[in-house]
């Protein structure tokens, strides 16, 4: 009887450990936002089934009302998509400054998400687009643009006001264009 109880306890312990390790898919648990400008990835297949995607990229992390550039690499179960327009993805720190868990939509399935951990290098500047190129600028300059256009991804304001079009590259009033 004692051996059986120990086996049951071991199984319960393993199950609870796996549940604690699993990343939440509750959007309310992700207070930060990340805008992914670009990424390069390689997708690996096993028996013609997508198994994982590995790569690297650049984006802006929105934390405490401020944008900071991040360079990152990743290994995900599914493909990582760049942001469309000014879209951002929910995120939270797994290891502050080093590992960021991002909640990404499963494309083609409404209200379904997967998580991916990005190994990050947080910059002292923010990234911006100017004339089709990715450039850097001070967080203060980027914040001034955000205030002027009421763009606050952490507060659910993912669409800047007074900017023509949804493509940051095409916008004449993109953050980098400000004085």
LINUR-V13278 format. One line per field, one symbol per residue. phi: phi as a letter, one per 20 degrees, with the letter a starting at -180 (. if undefined). psi: psi as a letter, one per 40 degrees, with the letter a starting at -180 (. if undefined). burial: I if it has 24 or more other C-alpha atoms within 12 Angstrom, else O. Layout:
# LINUR-V13278
phi: ???
psi: ???
burial: ???
This chain:
# LINUR-V13278
phi: .fffffffffffffffffffffffdegfedeeccdefbbdbcddcclmdfdaccrbacadddblmcecfcebcbccfcfedffemdgcdfbbfecgnccdededfefncflcccdbededceeecdebdblmdecdbfgffffgfgfgdldcgfdneedfemdfmdegfeffdfgffee
psi: dddddddddddddddddddddhhiehdeegdiihhhdiihihhhihfehhdihiaiaiahhhhfeihhihiiiihidiihiiihbeiiiiiihdhhedhhhhhiihhehifhiiihhhhihhieiiiihhfeihiiiiddddddddddefhgddeegehihehhiehddehdfideei.
burial: OOOOOOOOOOOOOOOOOOOOOOIOOOIOOIIIIIIIIIIOOOOOOOOOOOOOIIIIIIIIIIIOIIIIIIIIIIIIIIIIIIIOIIIIIIIIIIOOOOIIIIIIIOOOOOOOIIIIIIIIIIOOIIIIIOOOOIIIIIIOIIIIIIOOIOIIIIOOOIIIOOIOOOOIIOIOIIIIIOO
